[in-house]
Amino acid sequence: MLDFKFGCASNAEAFVASPHQFSYFQAGGFDCSLLSFLEIGQDGSVNVSRLAATPHRTAGAGGFVDITSRAKRIIFSGNFNAGAKMHIENGKLVIDKEGKIAKIVPQVSQVSFSGRKAAQTGQDITYVTERCVMKLLEGQLTVTEIAPGIDLQRDIIAQASGALHVAPNLKTMDAVLFHDSPMGLKL
């Protein structure tokens, strides 16, 4: 199995055999992980492995479960709903057409990551979309930031098919994210 290859890389500085990668994941060798999602349940659970409408299109959870079970902090990213059309104008997000498939649902169709377990173990979980940032707070999916130009009720609450809570100190996402100029990011 040493010749098994998964994924791809550009300008890779190292190659690590798959069994060694999984040993690293399972030992919790990292503090933070950045991953995507297909669906998010109102309890913070994530599905990356199966879409009920097209179950043949996904490859399964793979190492996702190993990574998410040990990471202290996880940032999930993806679109708020599937198929939306939008653009940025004058530093604001403008939704031209809403998507037809809600990705924030009452219950995910398959649990690849358990929000309930994350809440019990104290993992720091964040979900970033184009229109809002949510966190798993006290076991509840909570909107903590919204994009400039987005209406909380119309563009977020009404577009989610699962219940969302709203943080009492709701913030606007950093305006630099919505302008076509250098961010001044320093690593």
N, C-alpha and C positions, 0 to 999 in steps of 0.2 A: 504493500500500500504506500510506500514512500514516493511513488511516482504519481499518486492521485493529486489532481489539481482542481481547485474550486475558485471561482471568481477570477479576477484579472487585476493586474497592477501596471502602472506606468512609472518608469524610473524607480523601481523598487530598490531599496537599499539592503534588504534582507529577505530571504525566503525561509519560512519555518514550516516544517512538516506538520500536517494536519493533527496527528496525535499530540504533538507538543503544544500546538495552539490550544487544544481542548484542555490539556493539563493546566495551562496558564489561566484559561477562563475559569475552570472549576476551582482553582486555588485562589481566585479573587485577586489576581495580579494587577488589577487596574482600579482606579478610583471612579472613573466616569466613562460612560458609553453613549454614543450618539447613534440612534437607530430610527427606522421609519415605522409607519403603521398602515394597516388597511382600515381597521375600525378601532374605536375607543369606546368602551362601555362606561356608563355613568358611575361605576365603581372604580374606574381607572384601569380596568383590565384592557389588554391590547390583543388584537388578532392580527397576525402577519402571515398566517399559514393557510387560510381558506376563505374564499368568497362563496357564499351560498349560491349566487347566480351563475358563477363560472368556476366550479371547484377544480376543474382540470388545468387552470392557468397558473396555479401556484405550486411551488416545489416542496412545500412543507416548512416547518420551523427551523430545521437544521440546528446550527449552533446558537441561535437566538435565545433559546431556553437556558443554555449554559451561561451565556453572557449576562442576561437579565437577572438570573437568580443570584449572582454574586456581586454585581456592580453596586457600589454605594450610592451613586448618582446616575440617573438615566435621563437623557433628553430624547424624546421621541419627536419626529417631525413628519409633516405631511400636509396635504390639502384638507381644509375643513370639510368640504364635501366634494364628491367626484363630478367632474364635468363643468365646473364653474368657469366663466370667462371674466377676466378682470384686467385692469391696467392701473398704472400710477399716474396721477395728474396733479400738478401743483403740490406735491408732497403728501398726497392723500391716496389711499387705496379706493378705487372705484370698481364696484361690481357691475359688470355689463349684463351678465346673465347668470342666474343661480344654477348650481349643479343639480342634477336629478337624484343623486344618491347620497343620502346622509351618511357620514362616517362617524358621527357621534351618536351612538345608539344606546337603547336601554340596557342591552346585554349583547356582548360580542357573540358571533356565531361559532367561534372556536377560541378558547383561551390559550394564547401563546405566552402571555405574561399576566400574572394575577395581581390586580390592583389591591385586592384584599390582603394578600400575603405581603405585598410591599408596605402597606400601611401598618401591618403588624410588626414587621421587622425594621421599620424606620428608614426605608430607602427614600431618597430625595428624588421625586419624579416630576418632570416637566414635560409638557406637550406644546410644541410650537407649530402654529399654522400661519398662513398668510394673513389672517384677519384677527387672530388673538393668540395669547399665551395662556395656558391652563396649567394648574399644578394639582397634584393629589394632596389635598389637605384634610386631615382628619377623616380619611377614607372617602372623601367626596371630590369629584371632578369640579374644580373651581377656576373660573375665569379671573385672571389676575391682571392682564394687560389687553388692550384692544388697539388695533391699528388706527392711525389717523384717518378720518373719513368714514369709519365704520360705526353704524348705529348698533348699540348693544342688543336691543330688543329685536329689531328687524333682521339684522345680518348674522347674529350669533344665536340668541335664545330661540328664535322662531325657526332657524335652519337646522337645529340639532333635534334629533328624534329622541334623544335621551336627556334626562334632567341635568341641568347645569346649575351650579351655585356661583355666586358672584362675590368676589372679595370685597370687604367694606372699604378697602383702600385701593380700589381699581385705578390702574394707571394707564396712560397712553404709551404705546411702544415708542422707542427712541426714533425721533423724526429722521435721523441720519439714514435709517434703513429705507426710507421712502423718497430719497433724492438720488439723482444720477451724478454723484460726485464722490470723491474719495472719502472714506469713513474715518481715516486717521487711526485705524486699528493698529495696536502695538502688541506683538506677541512676546 
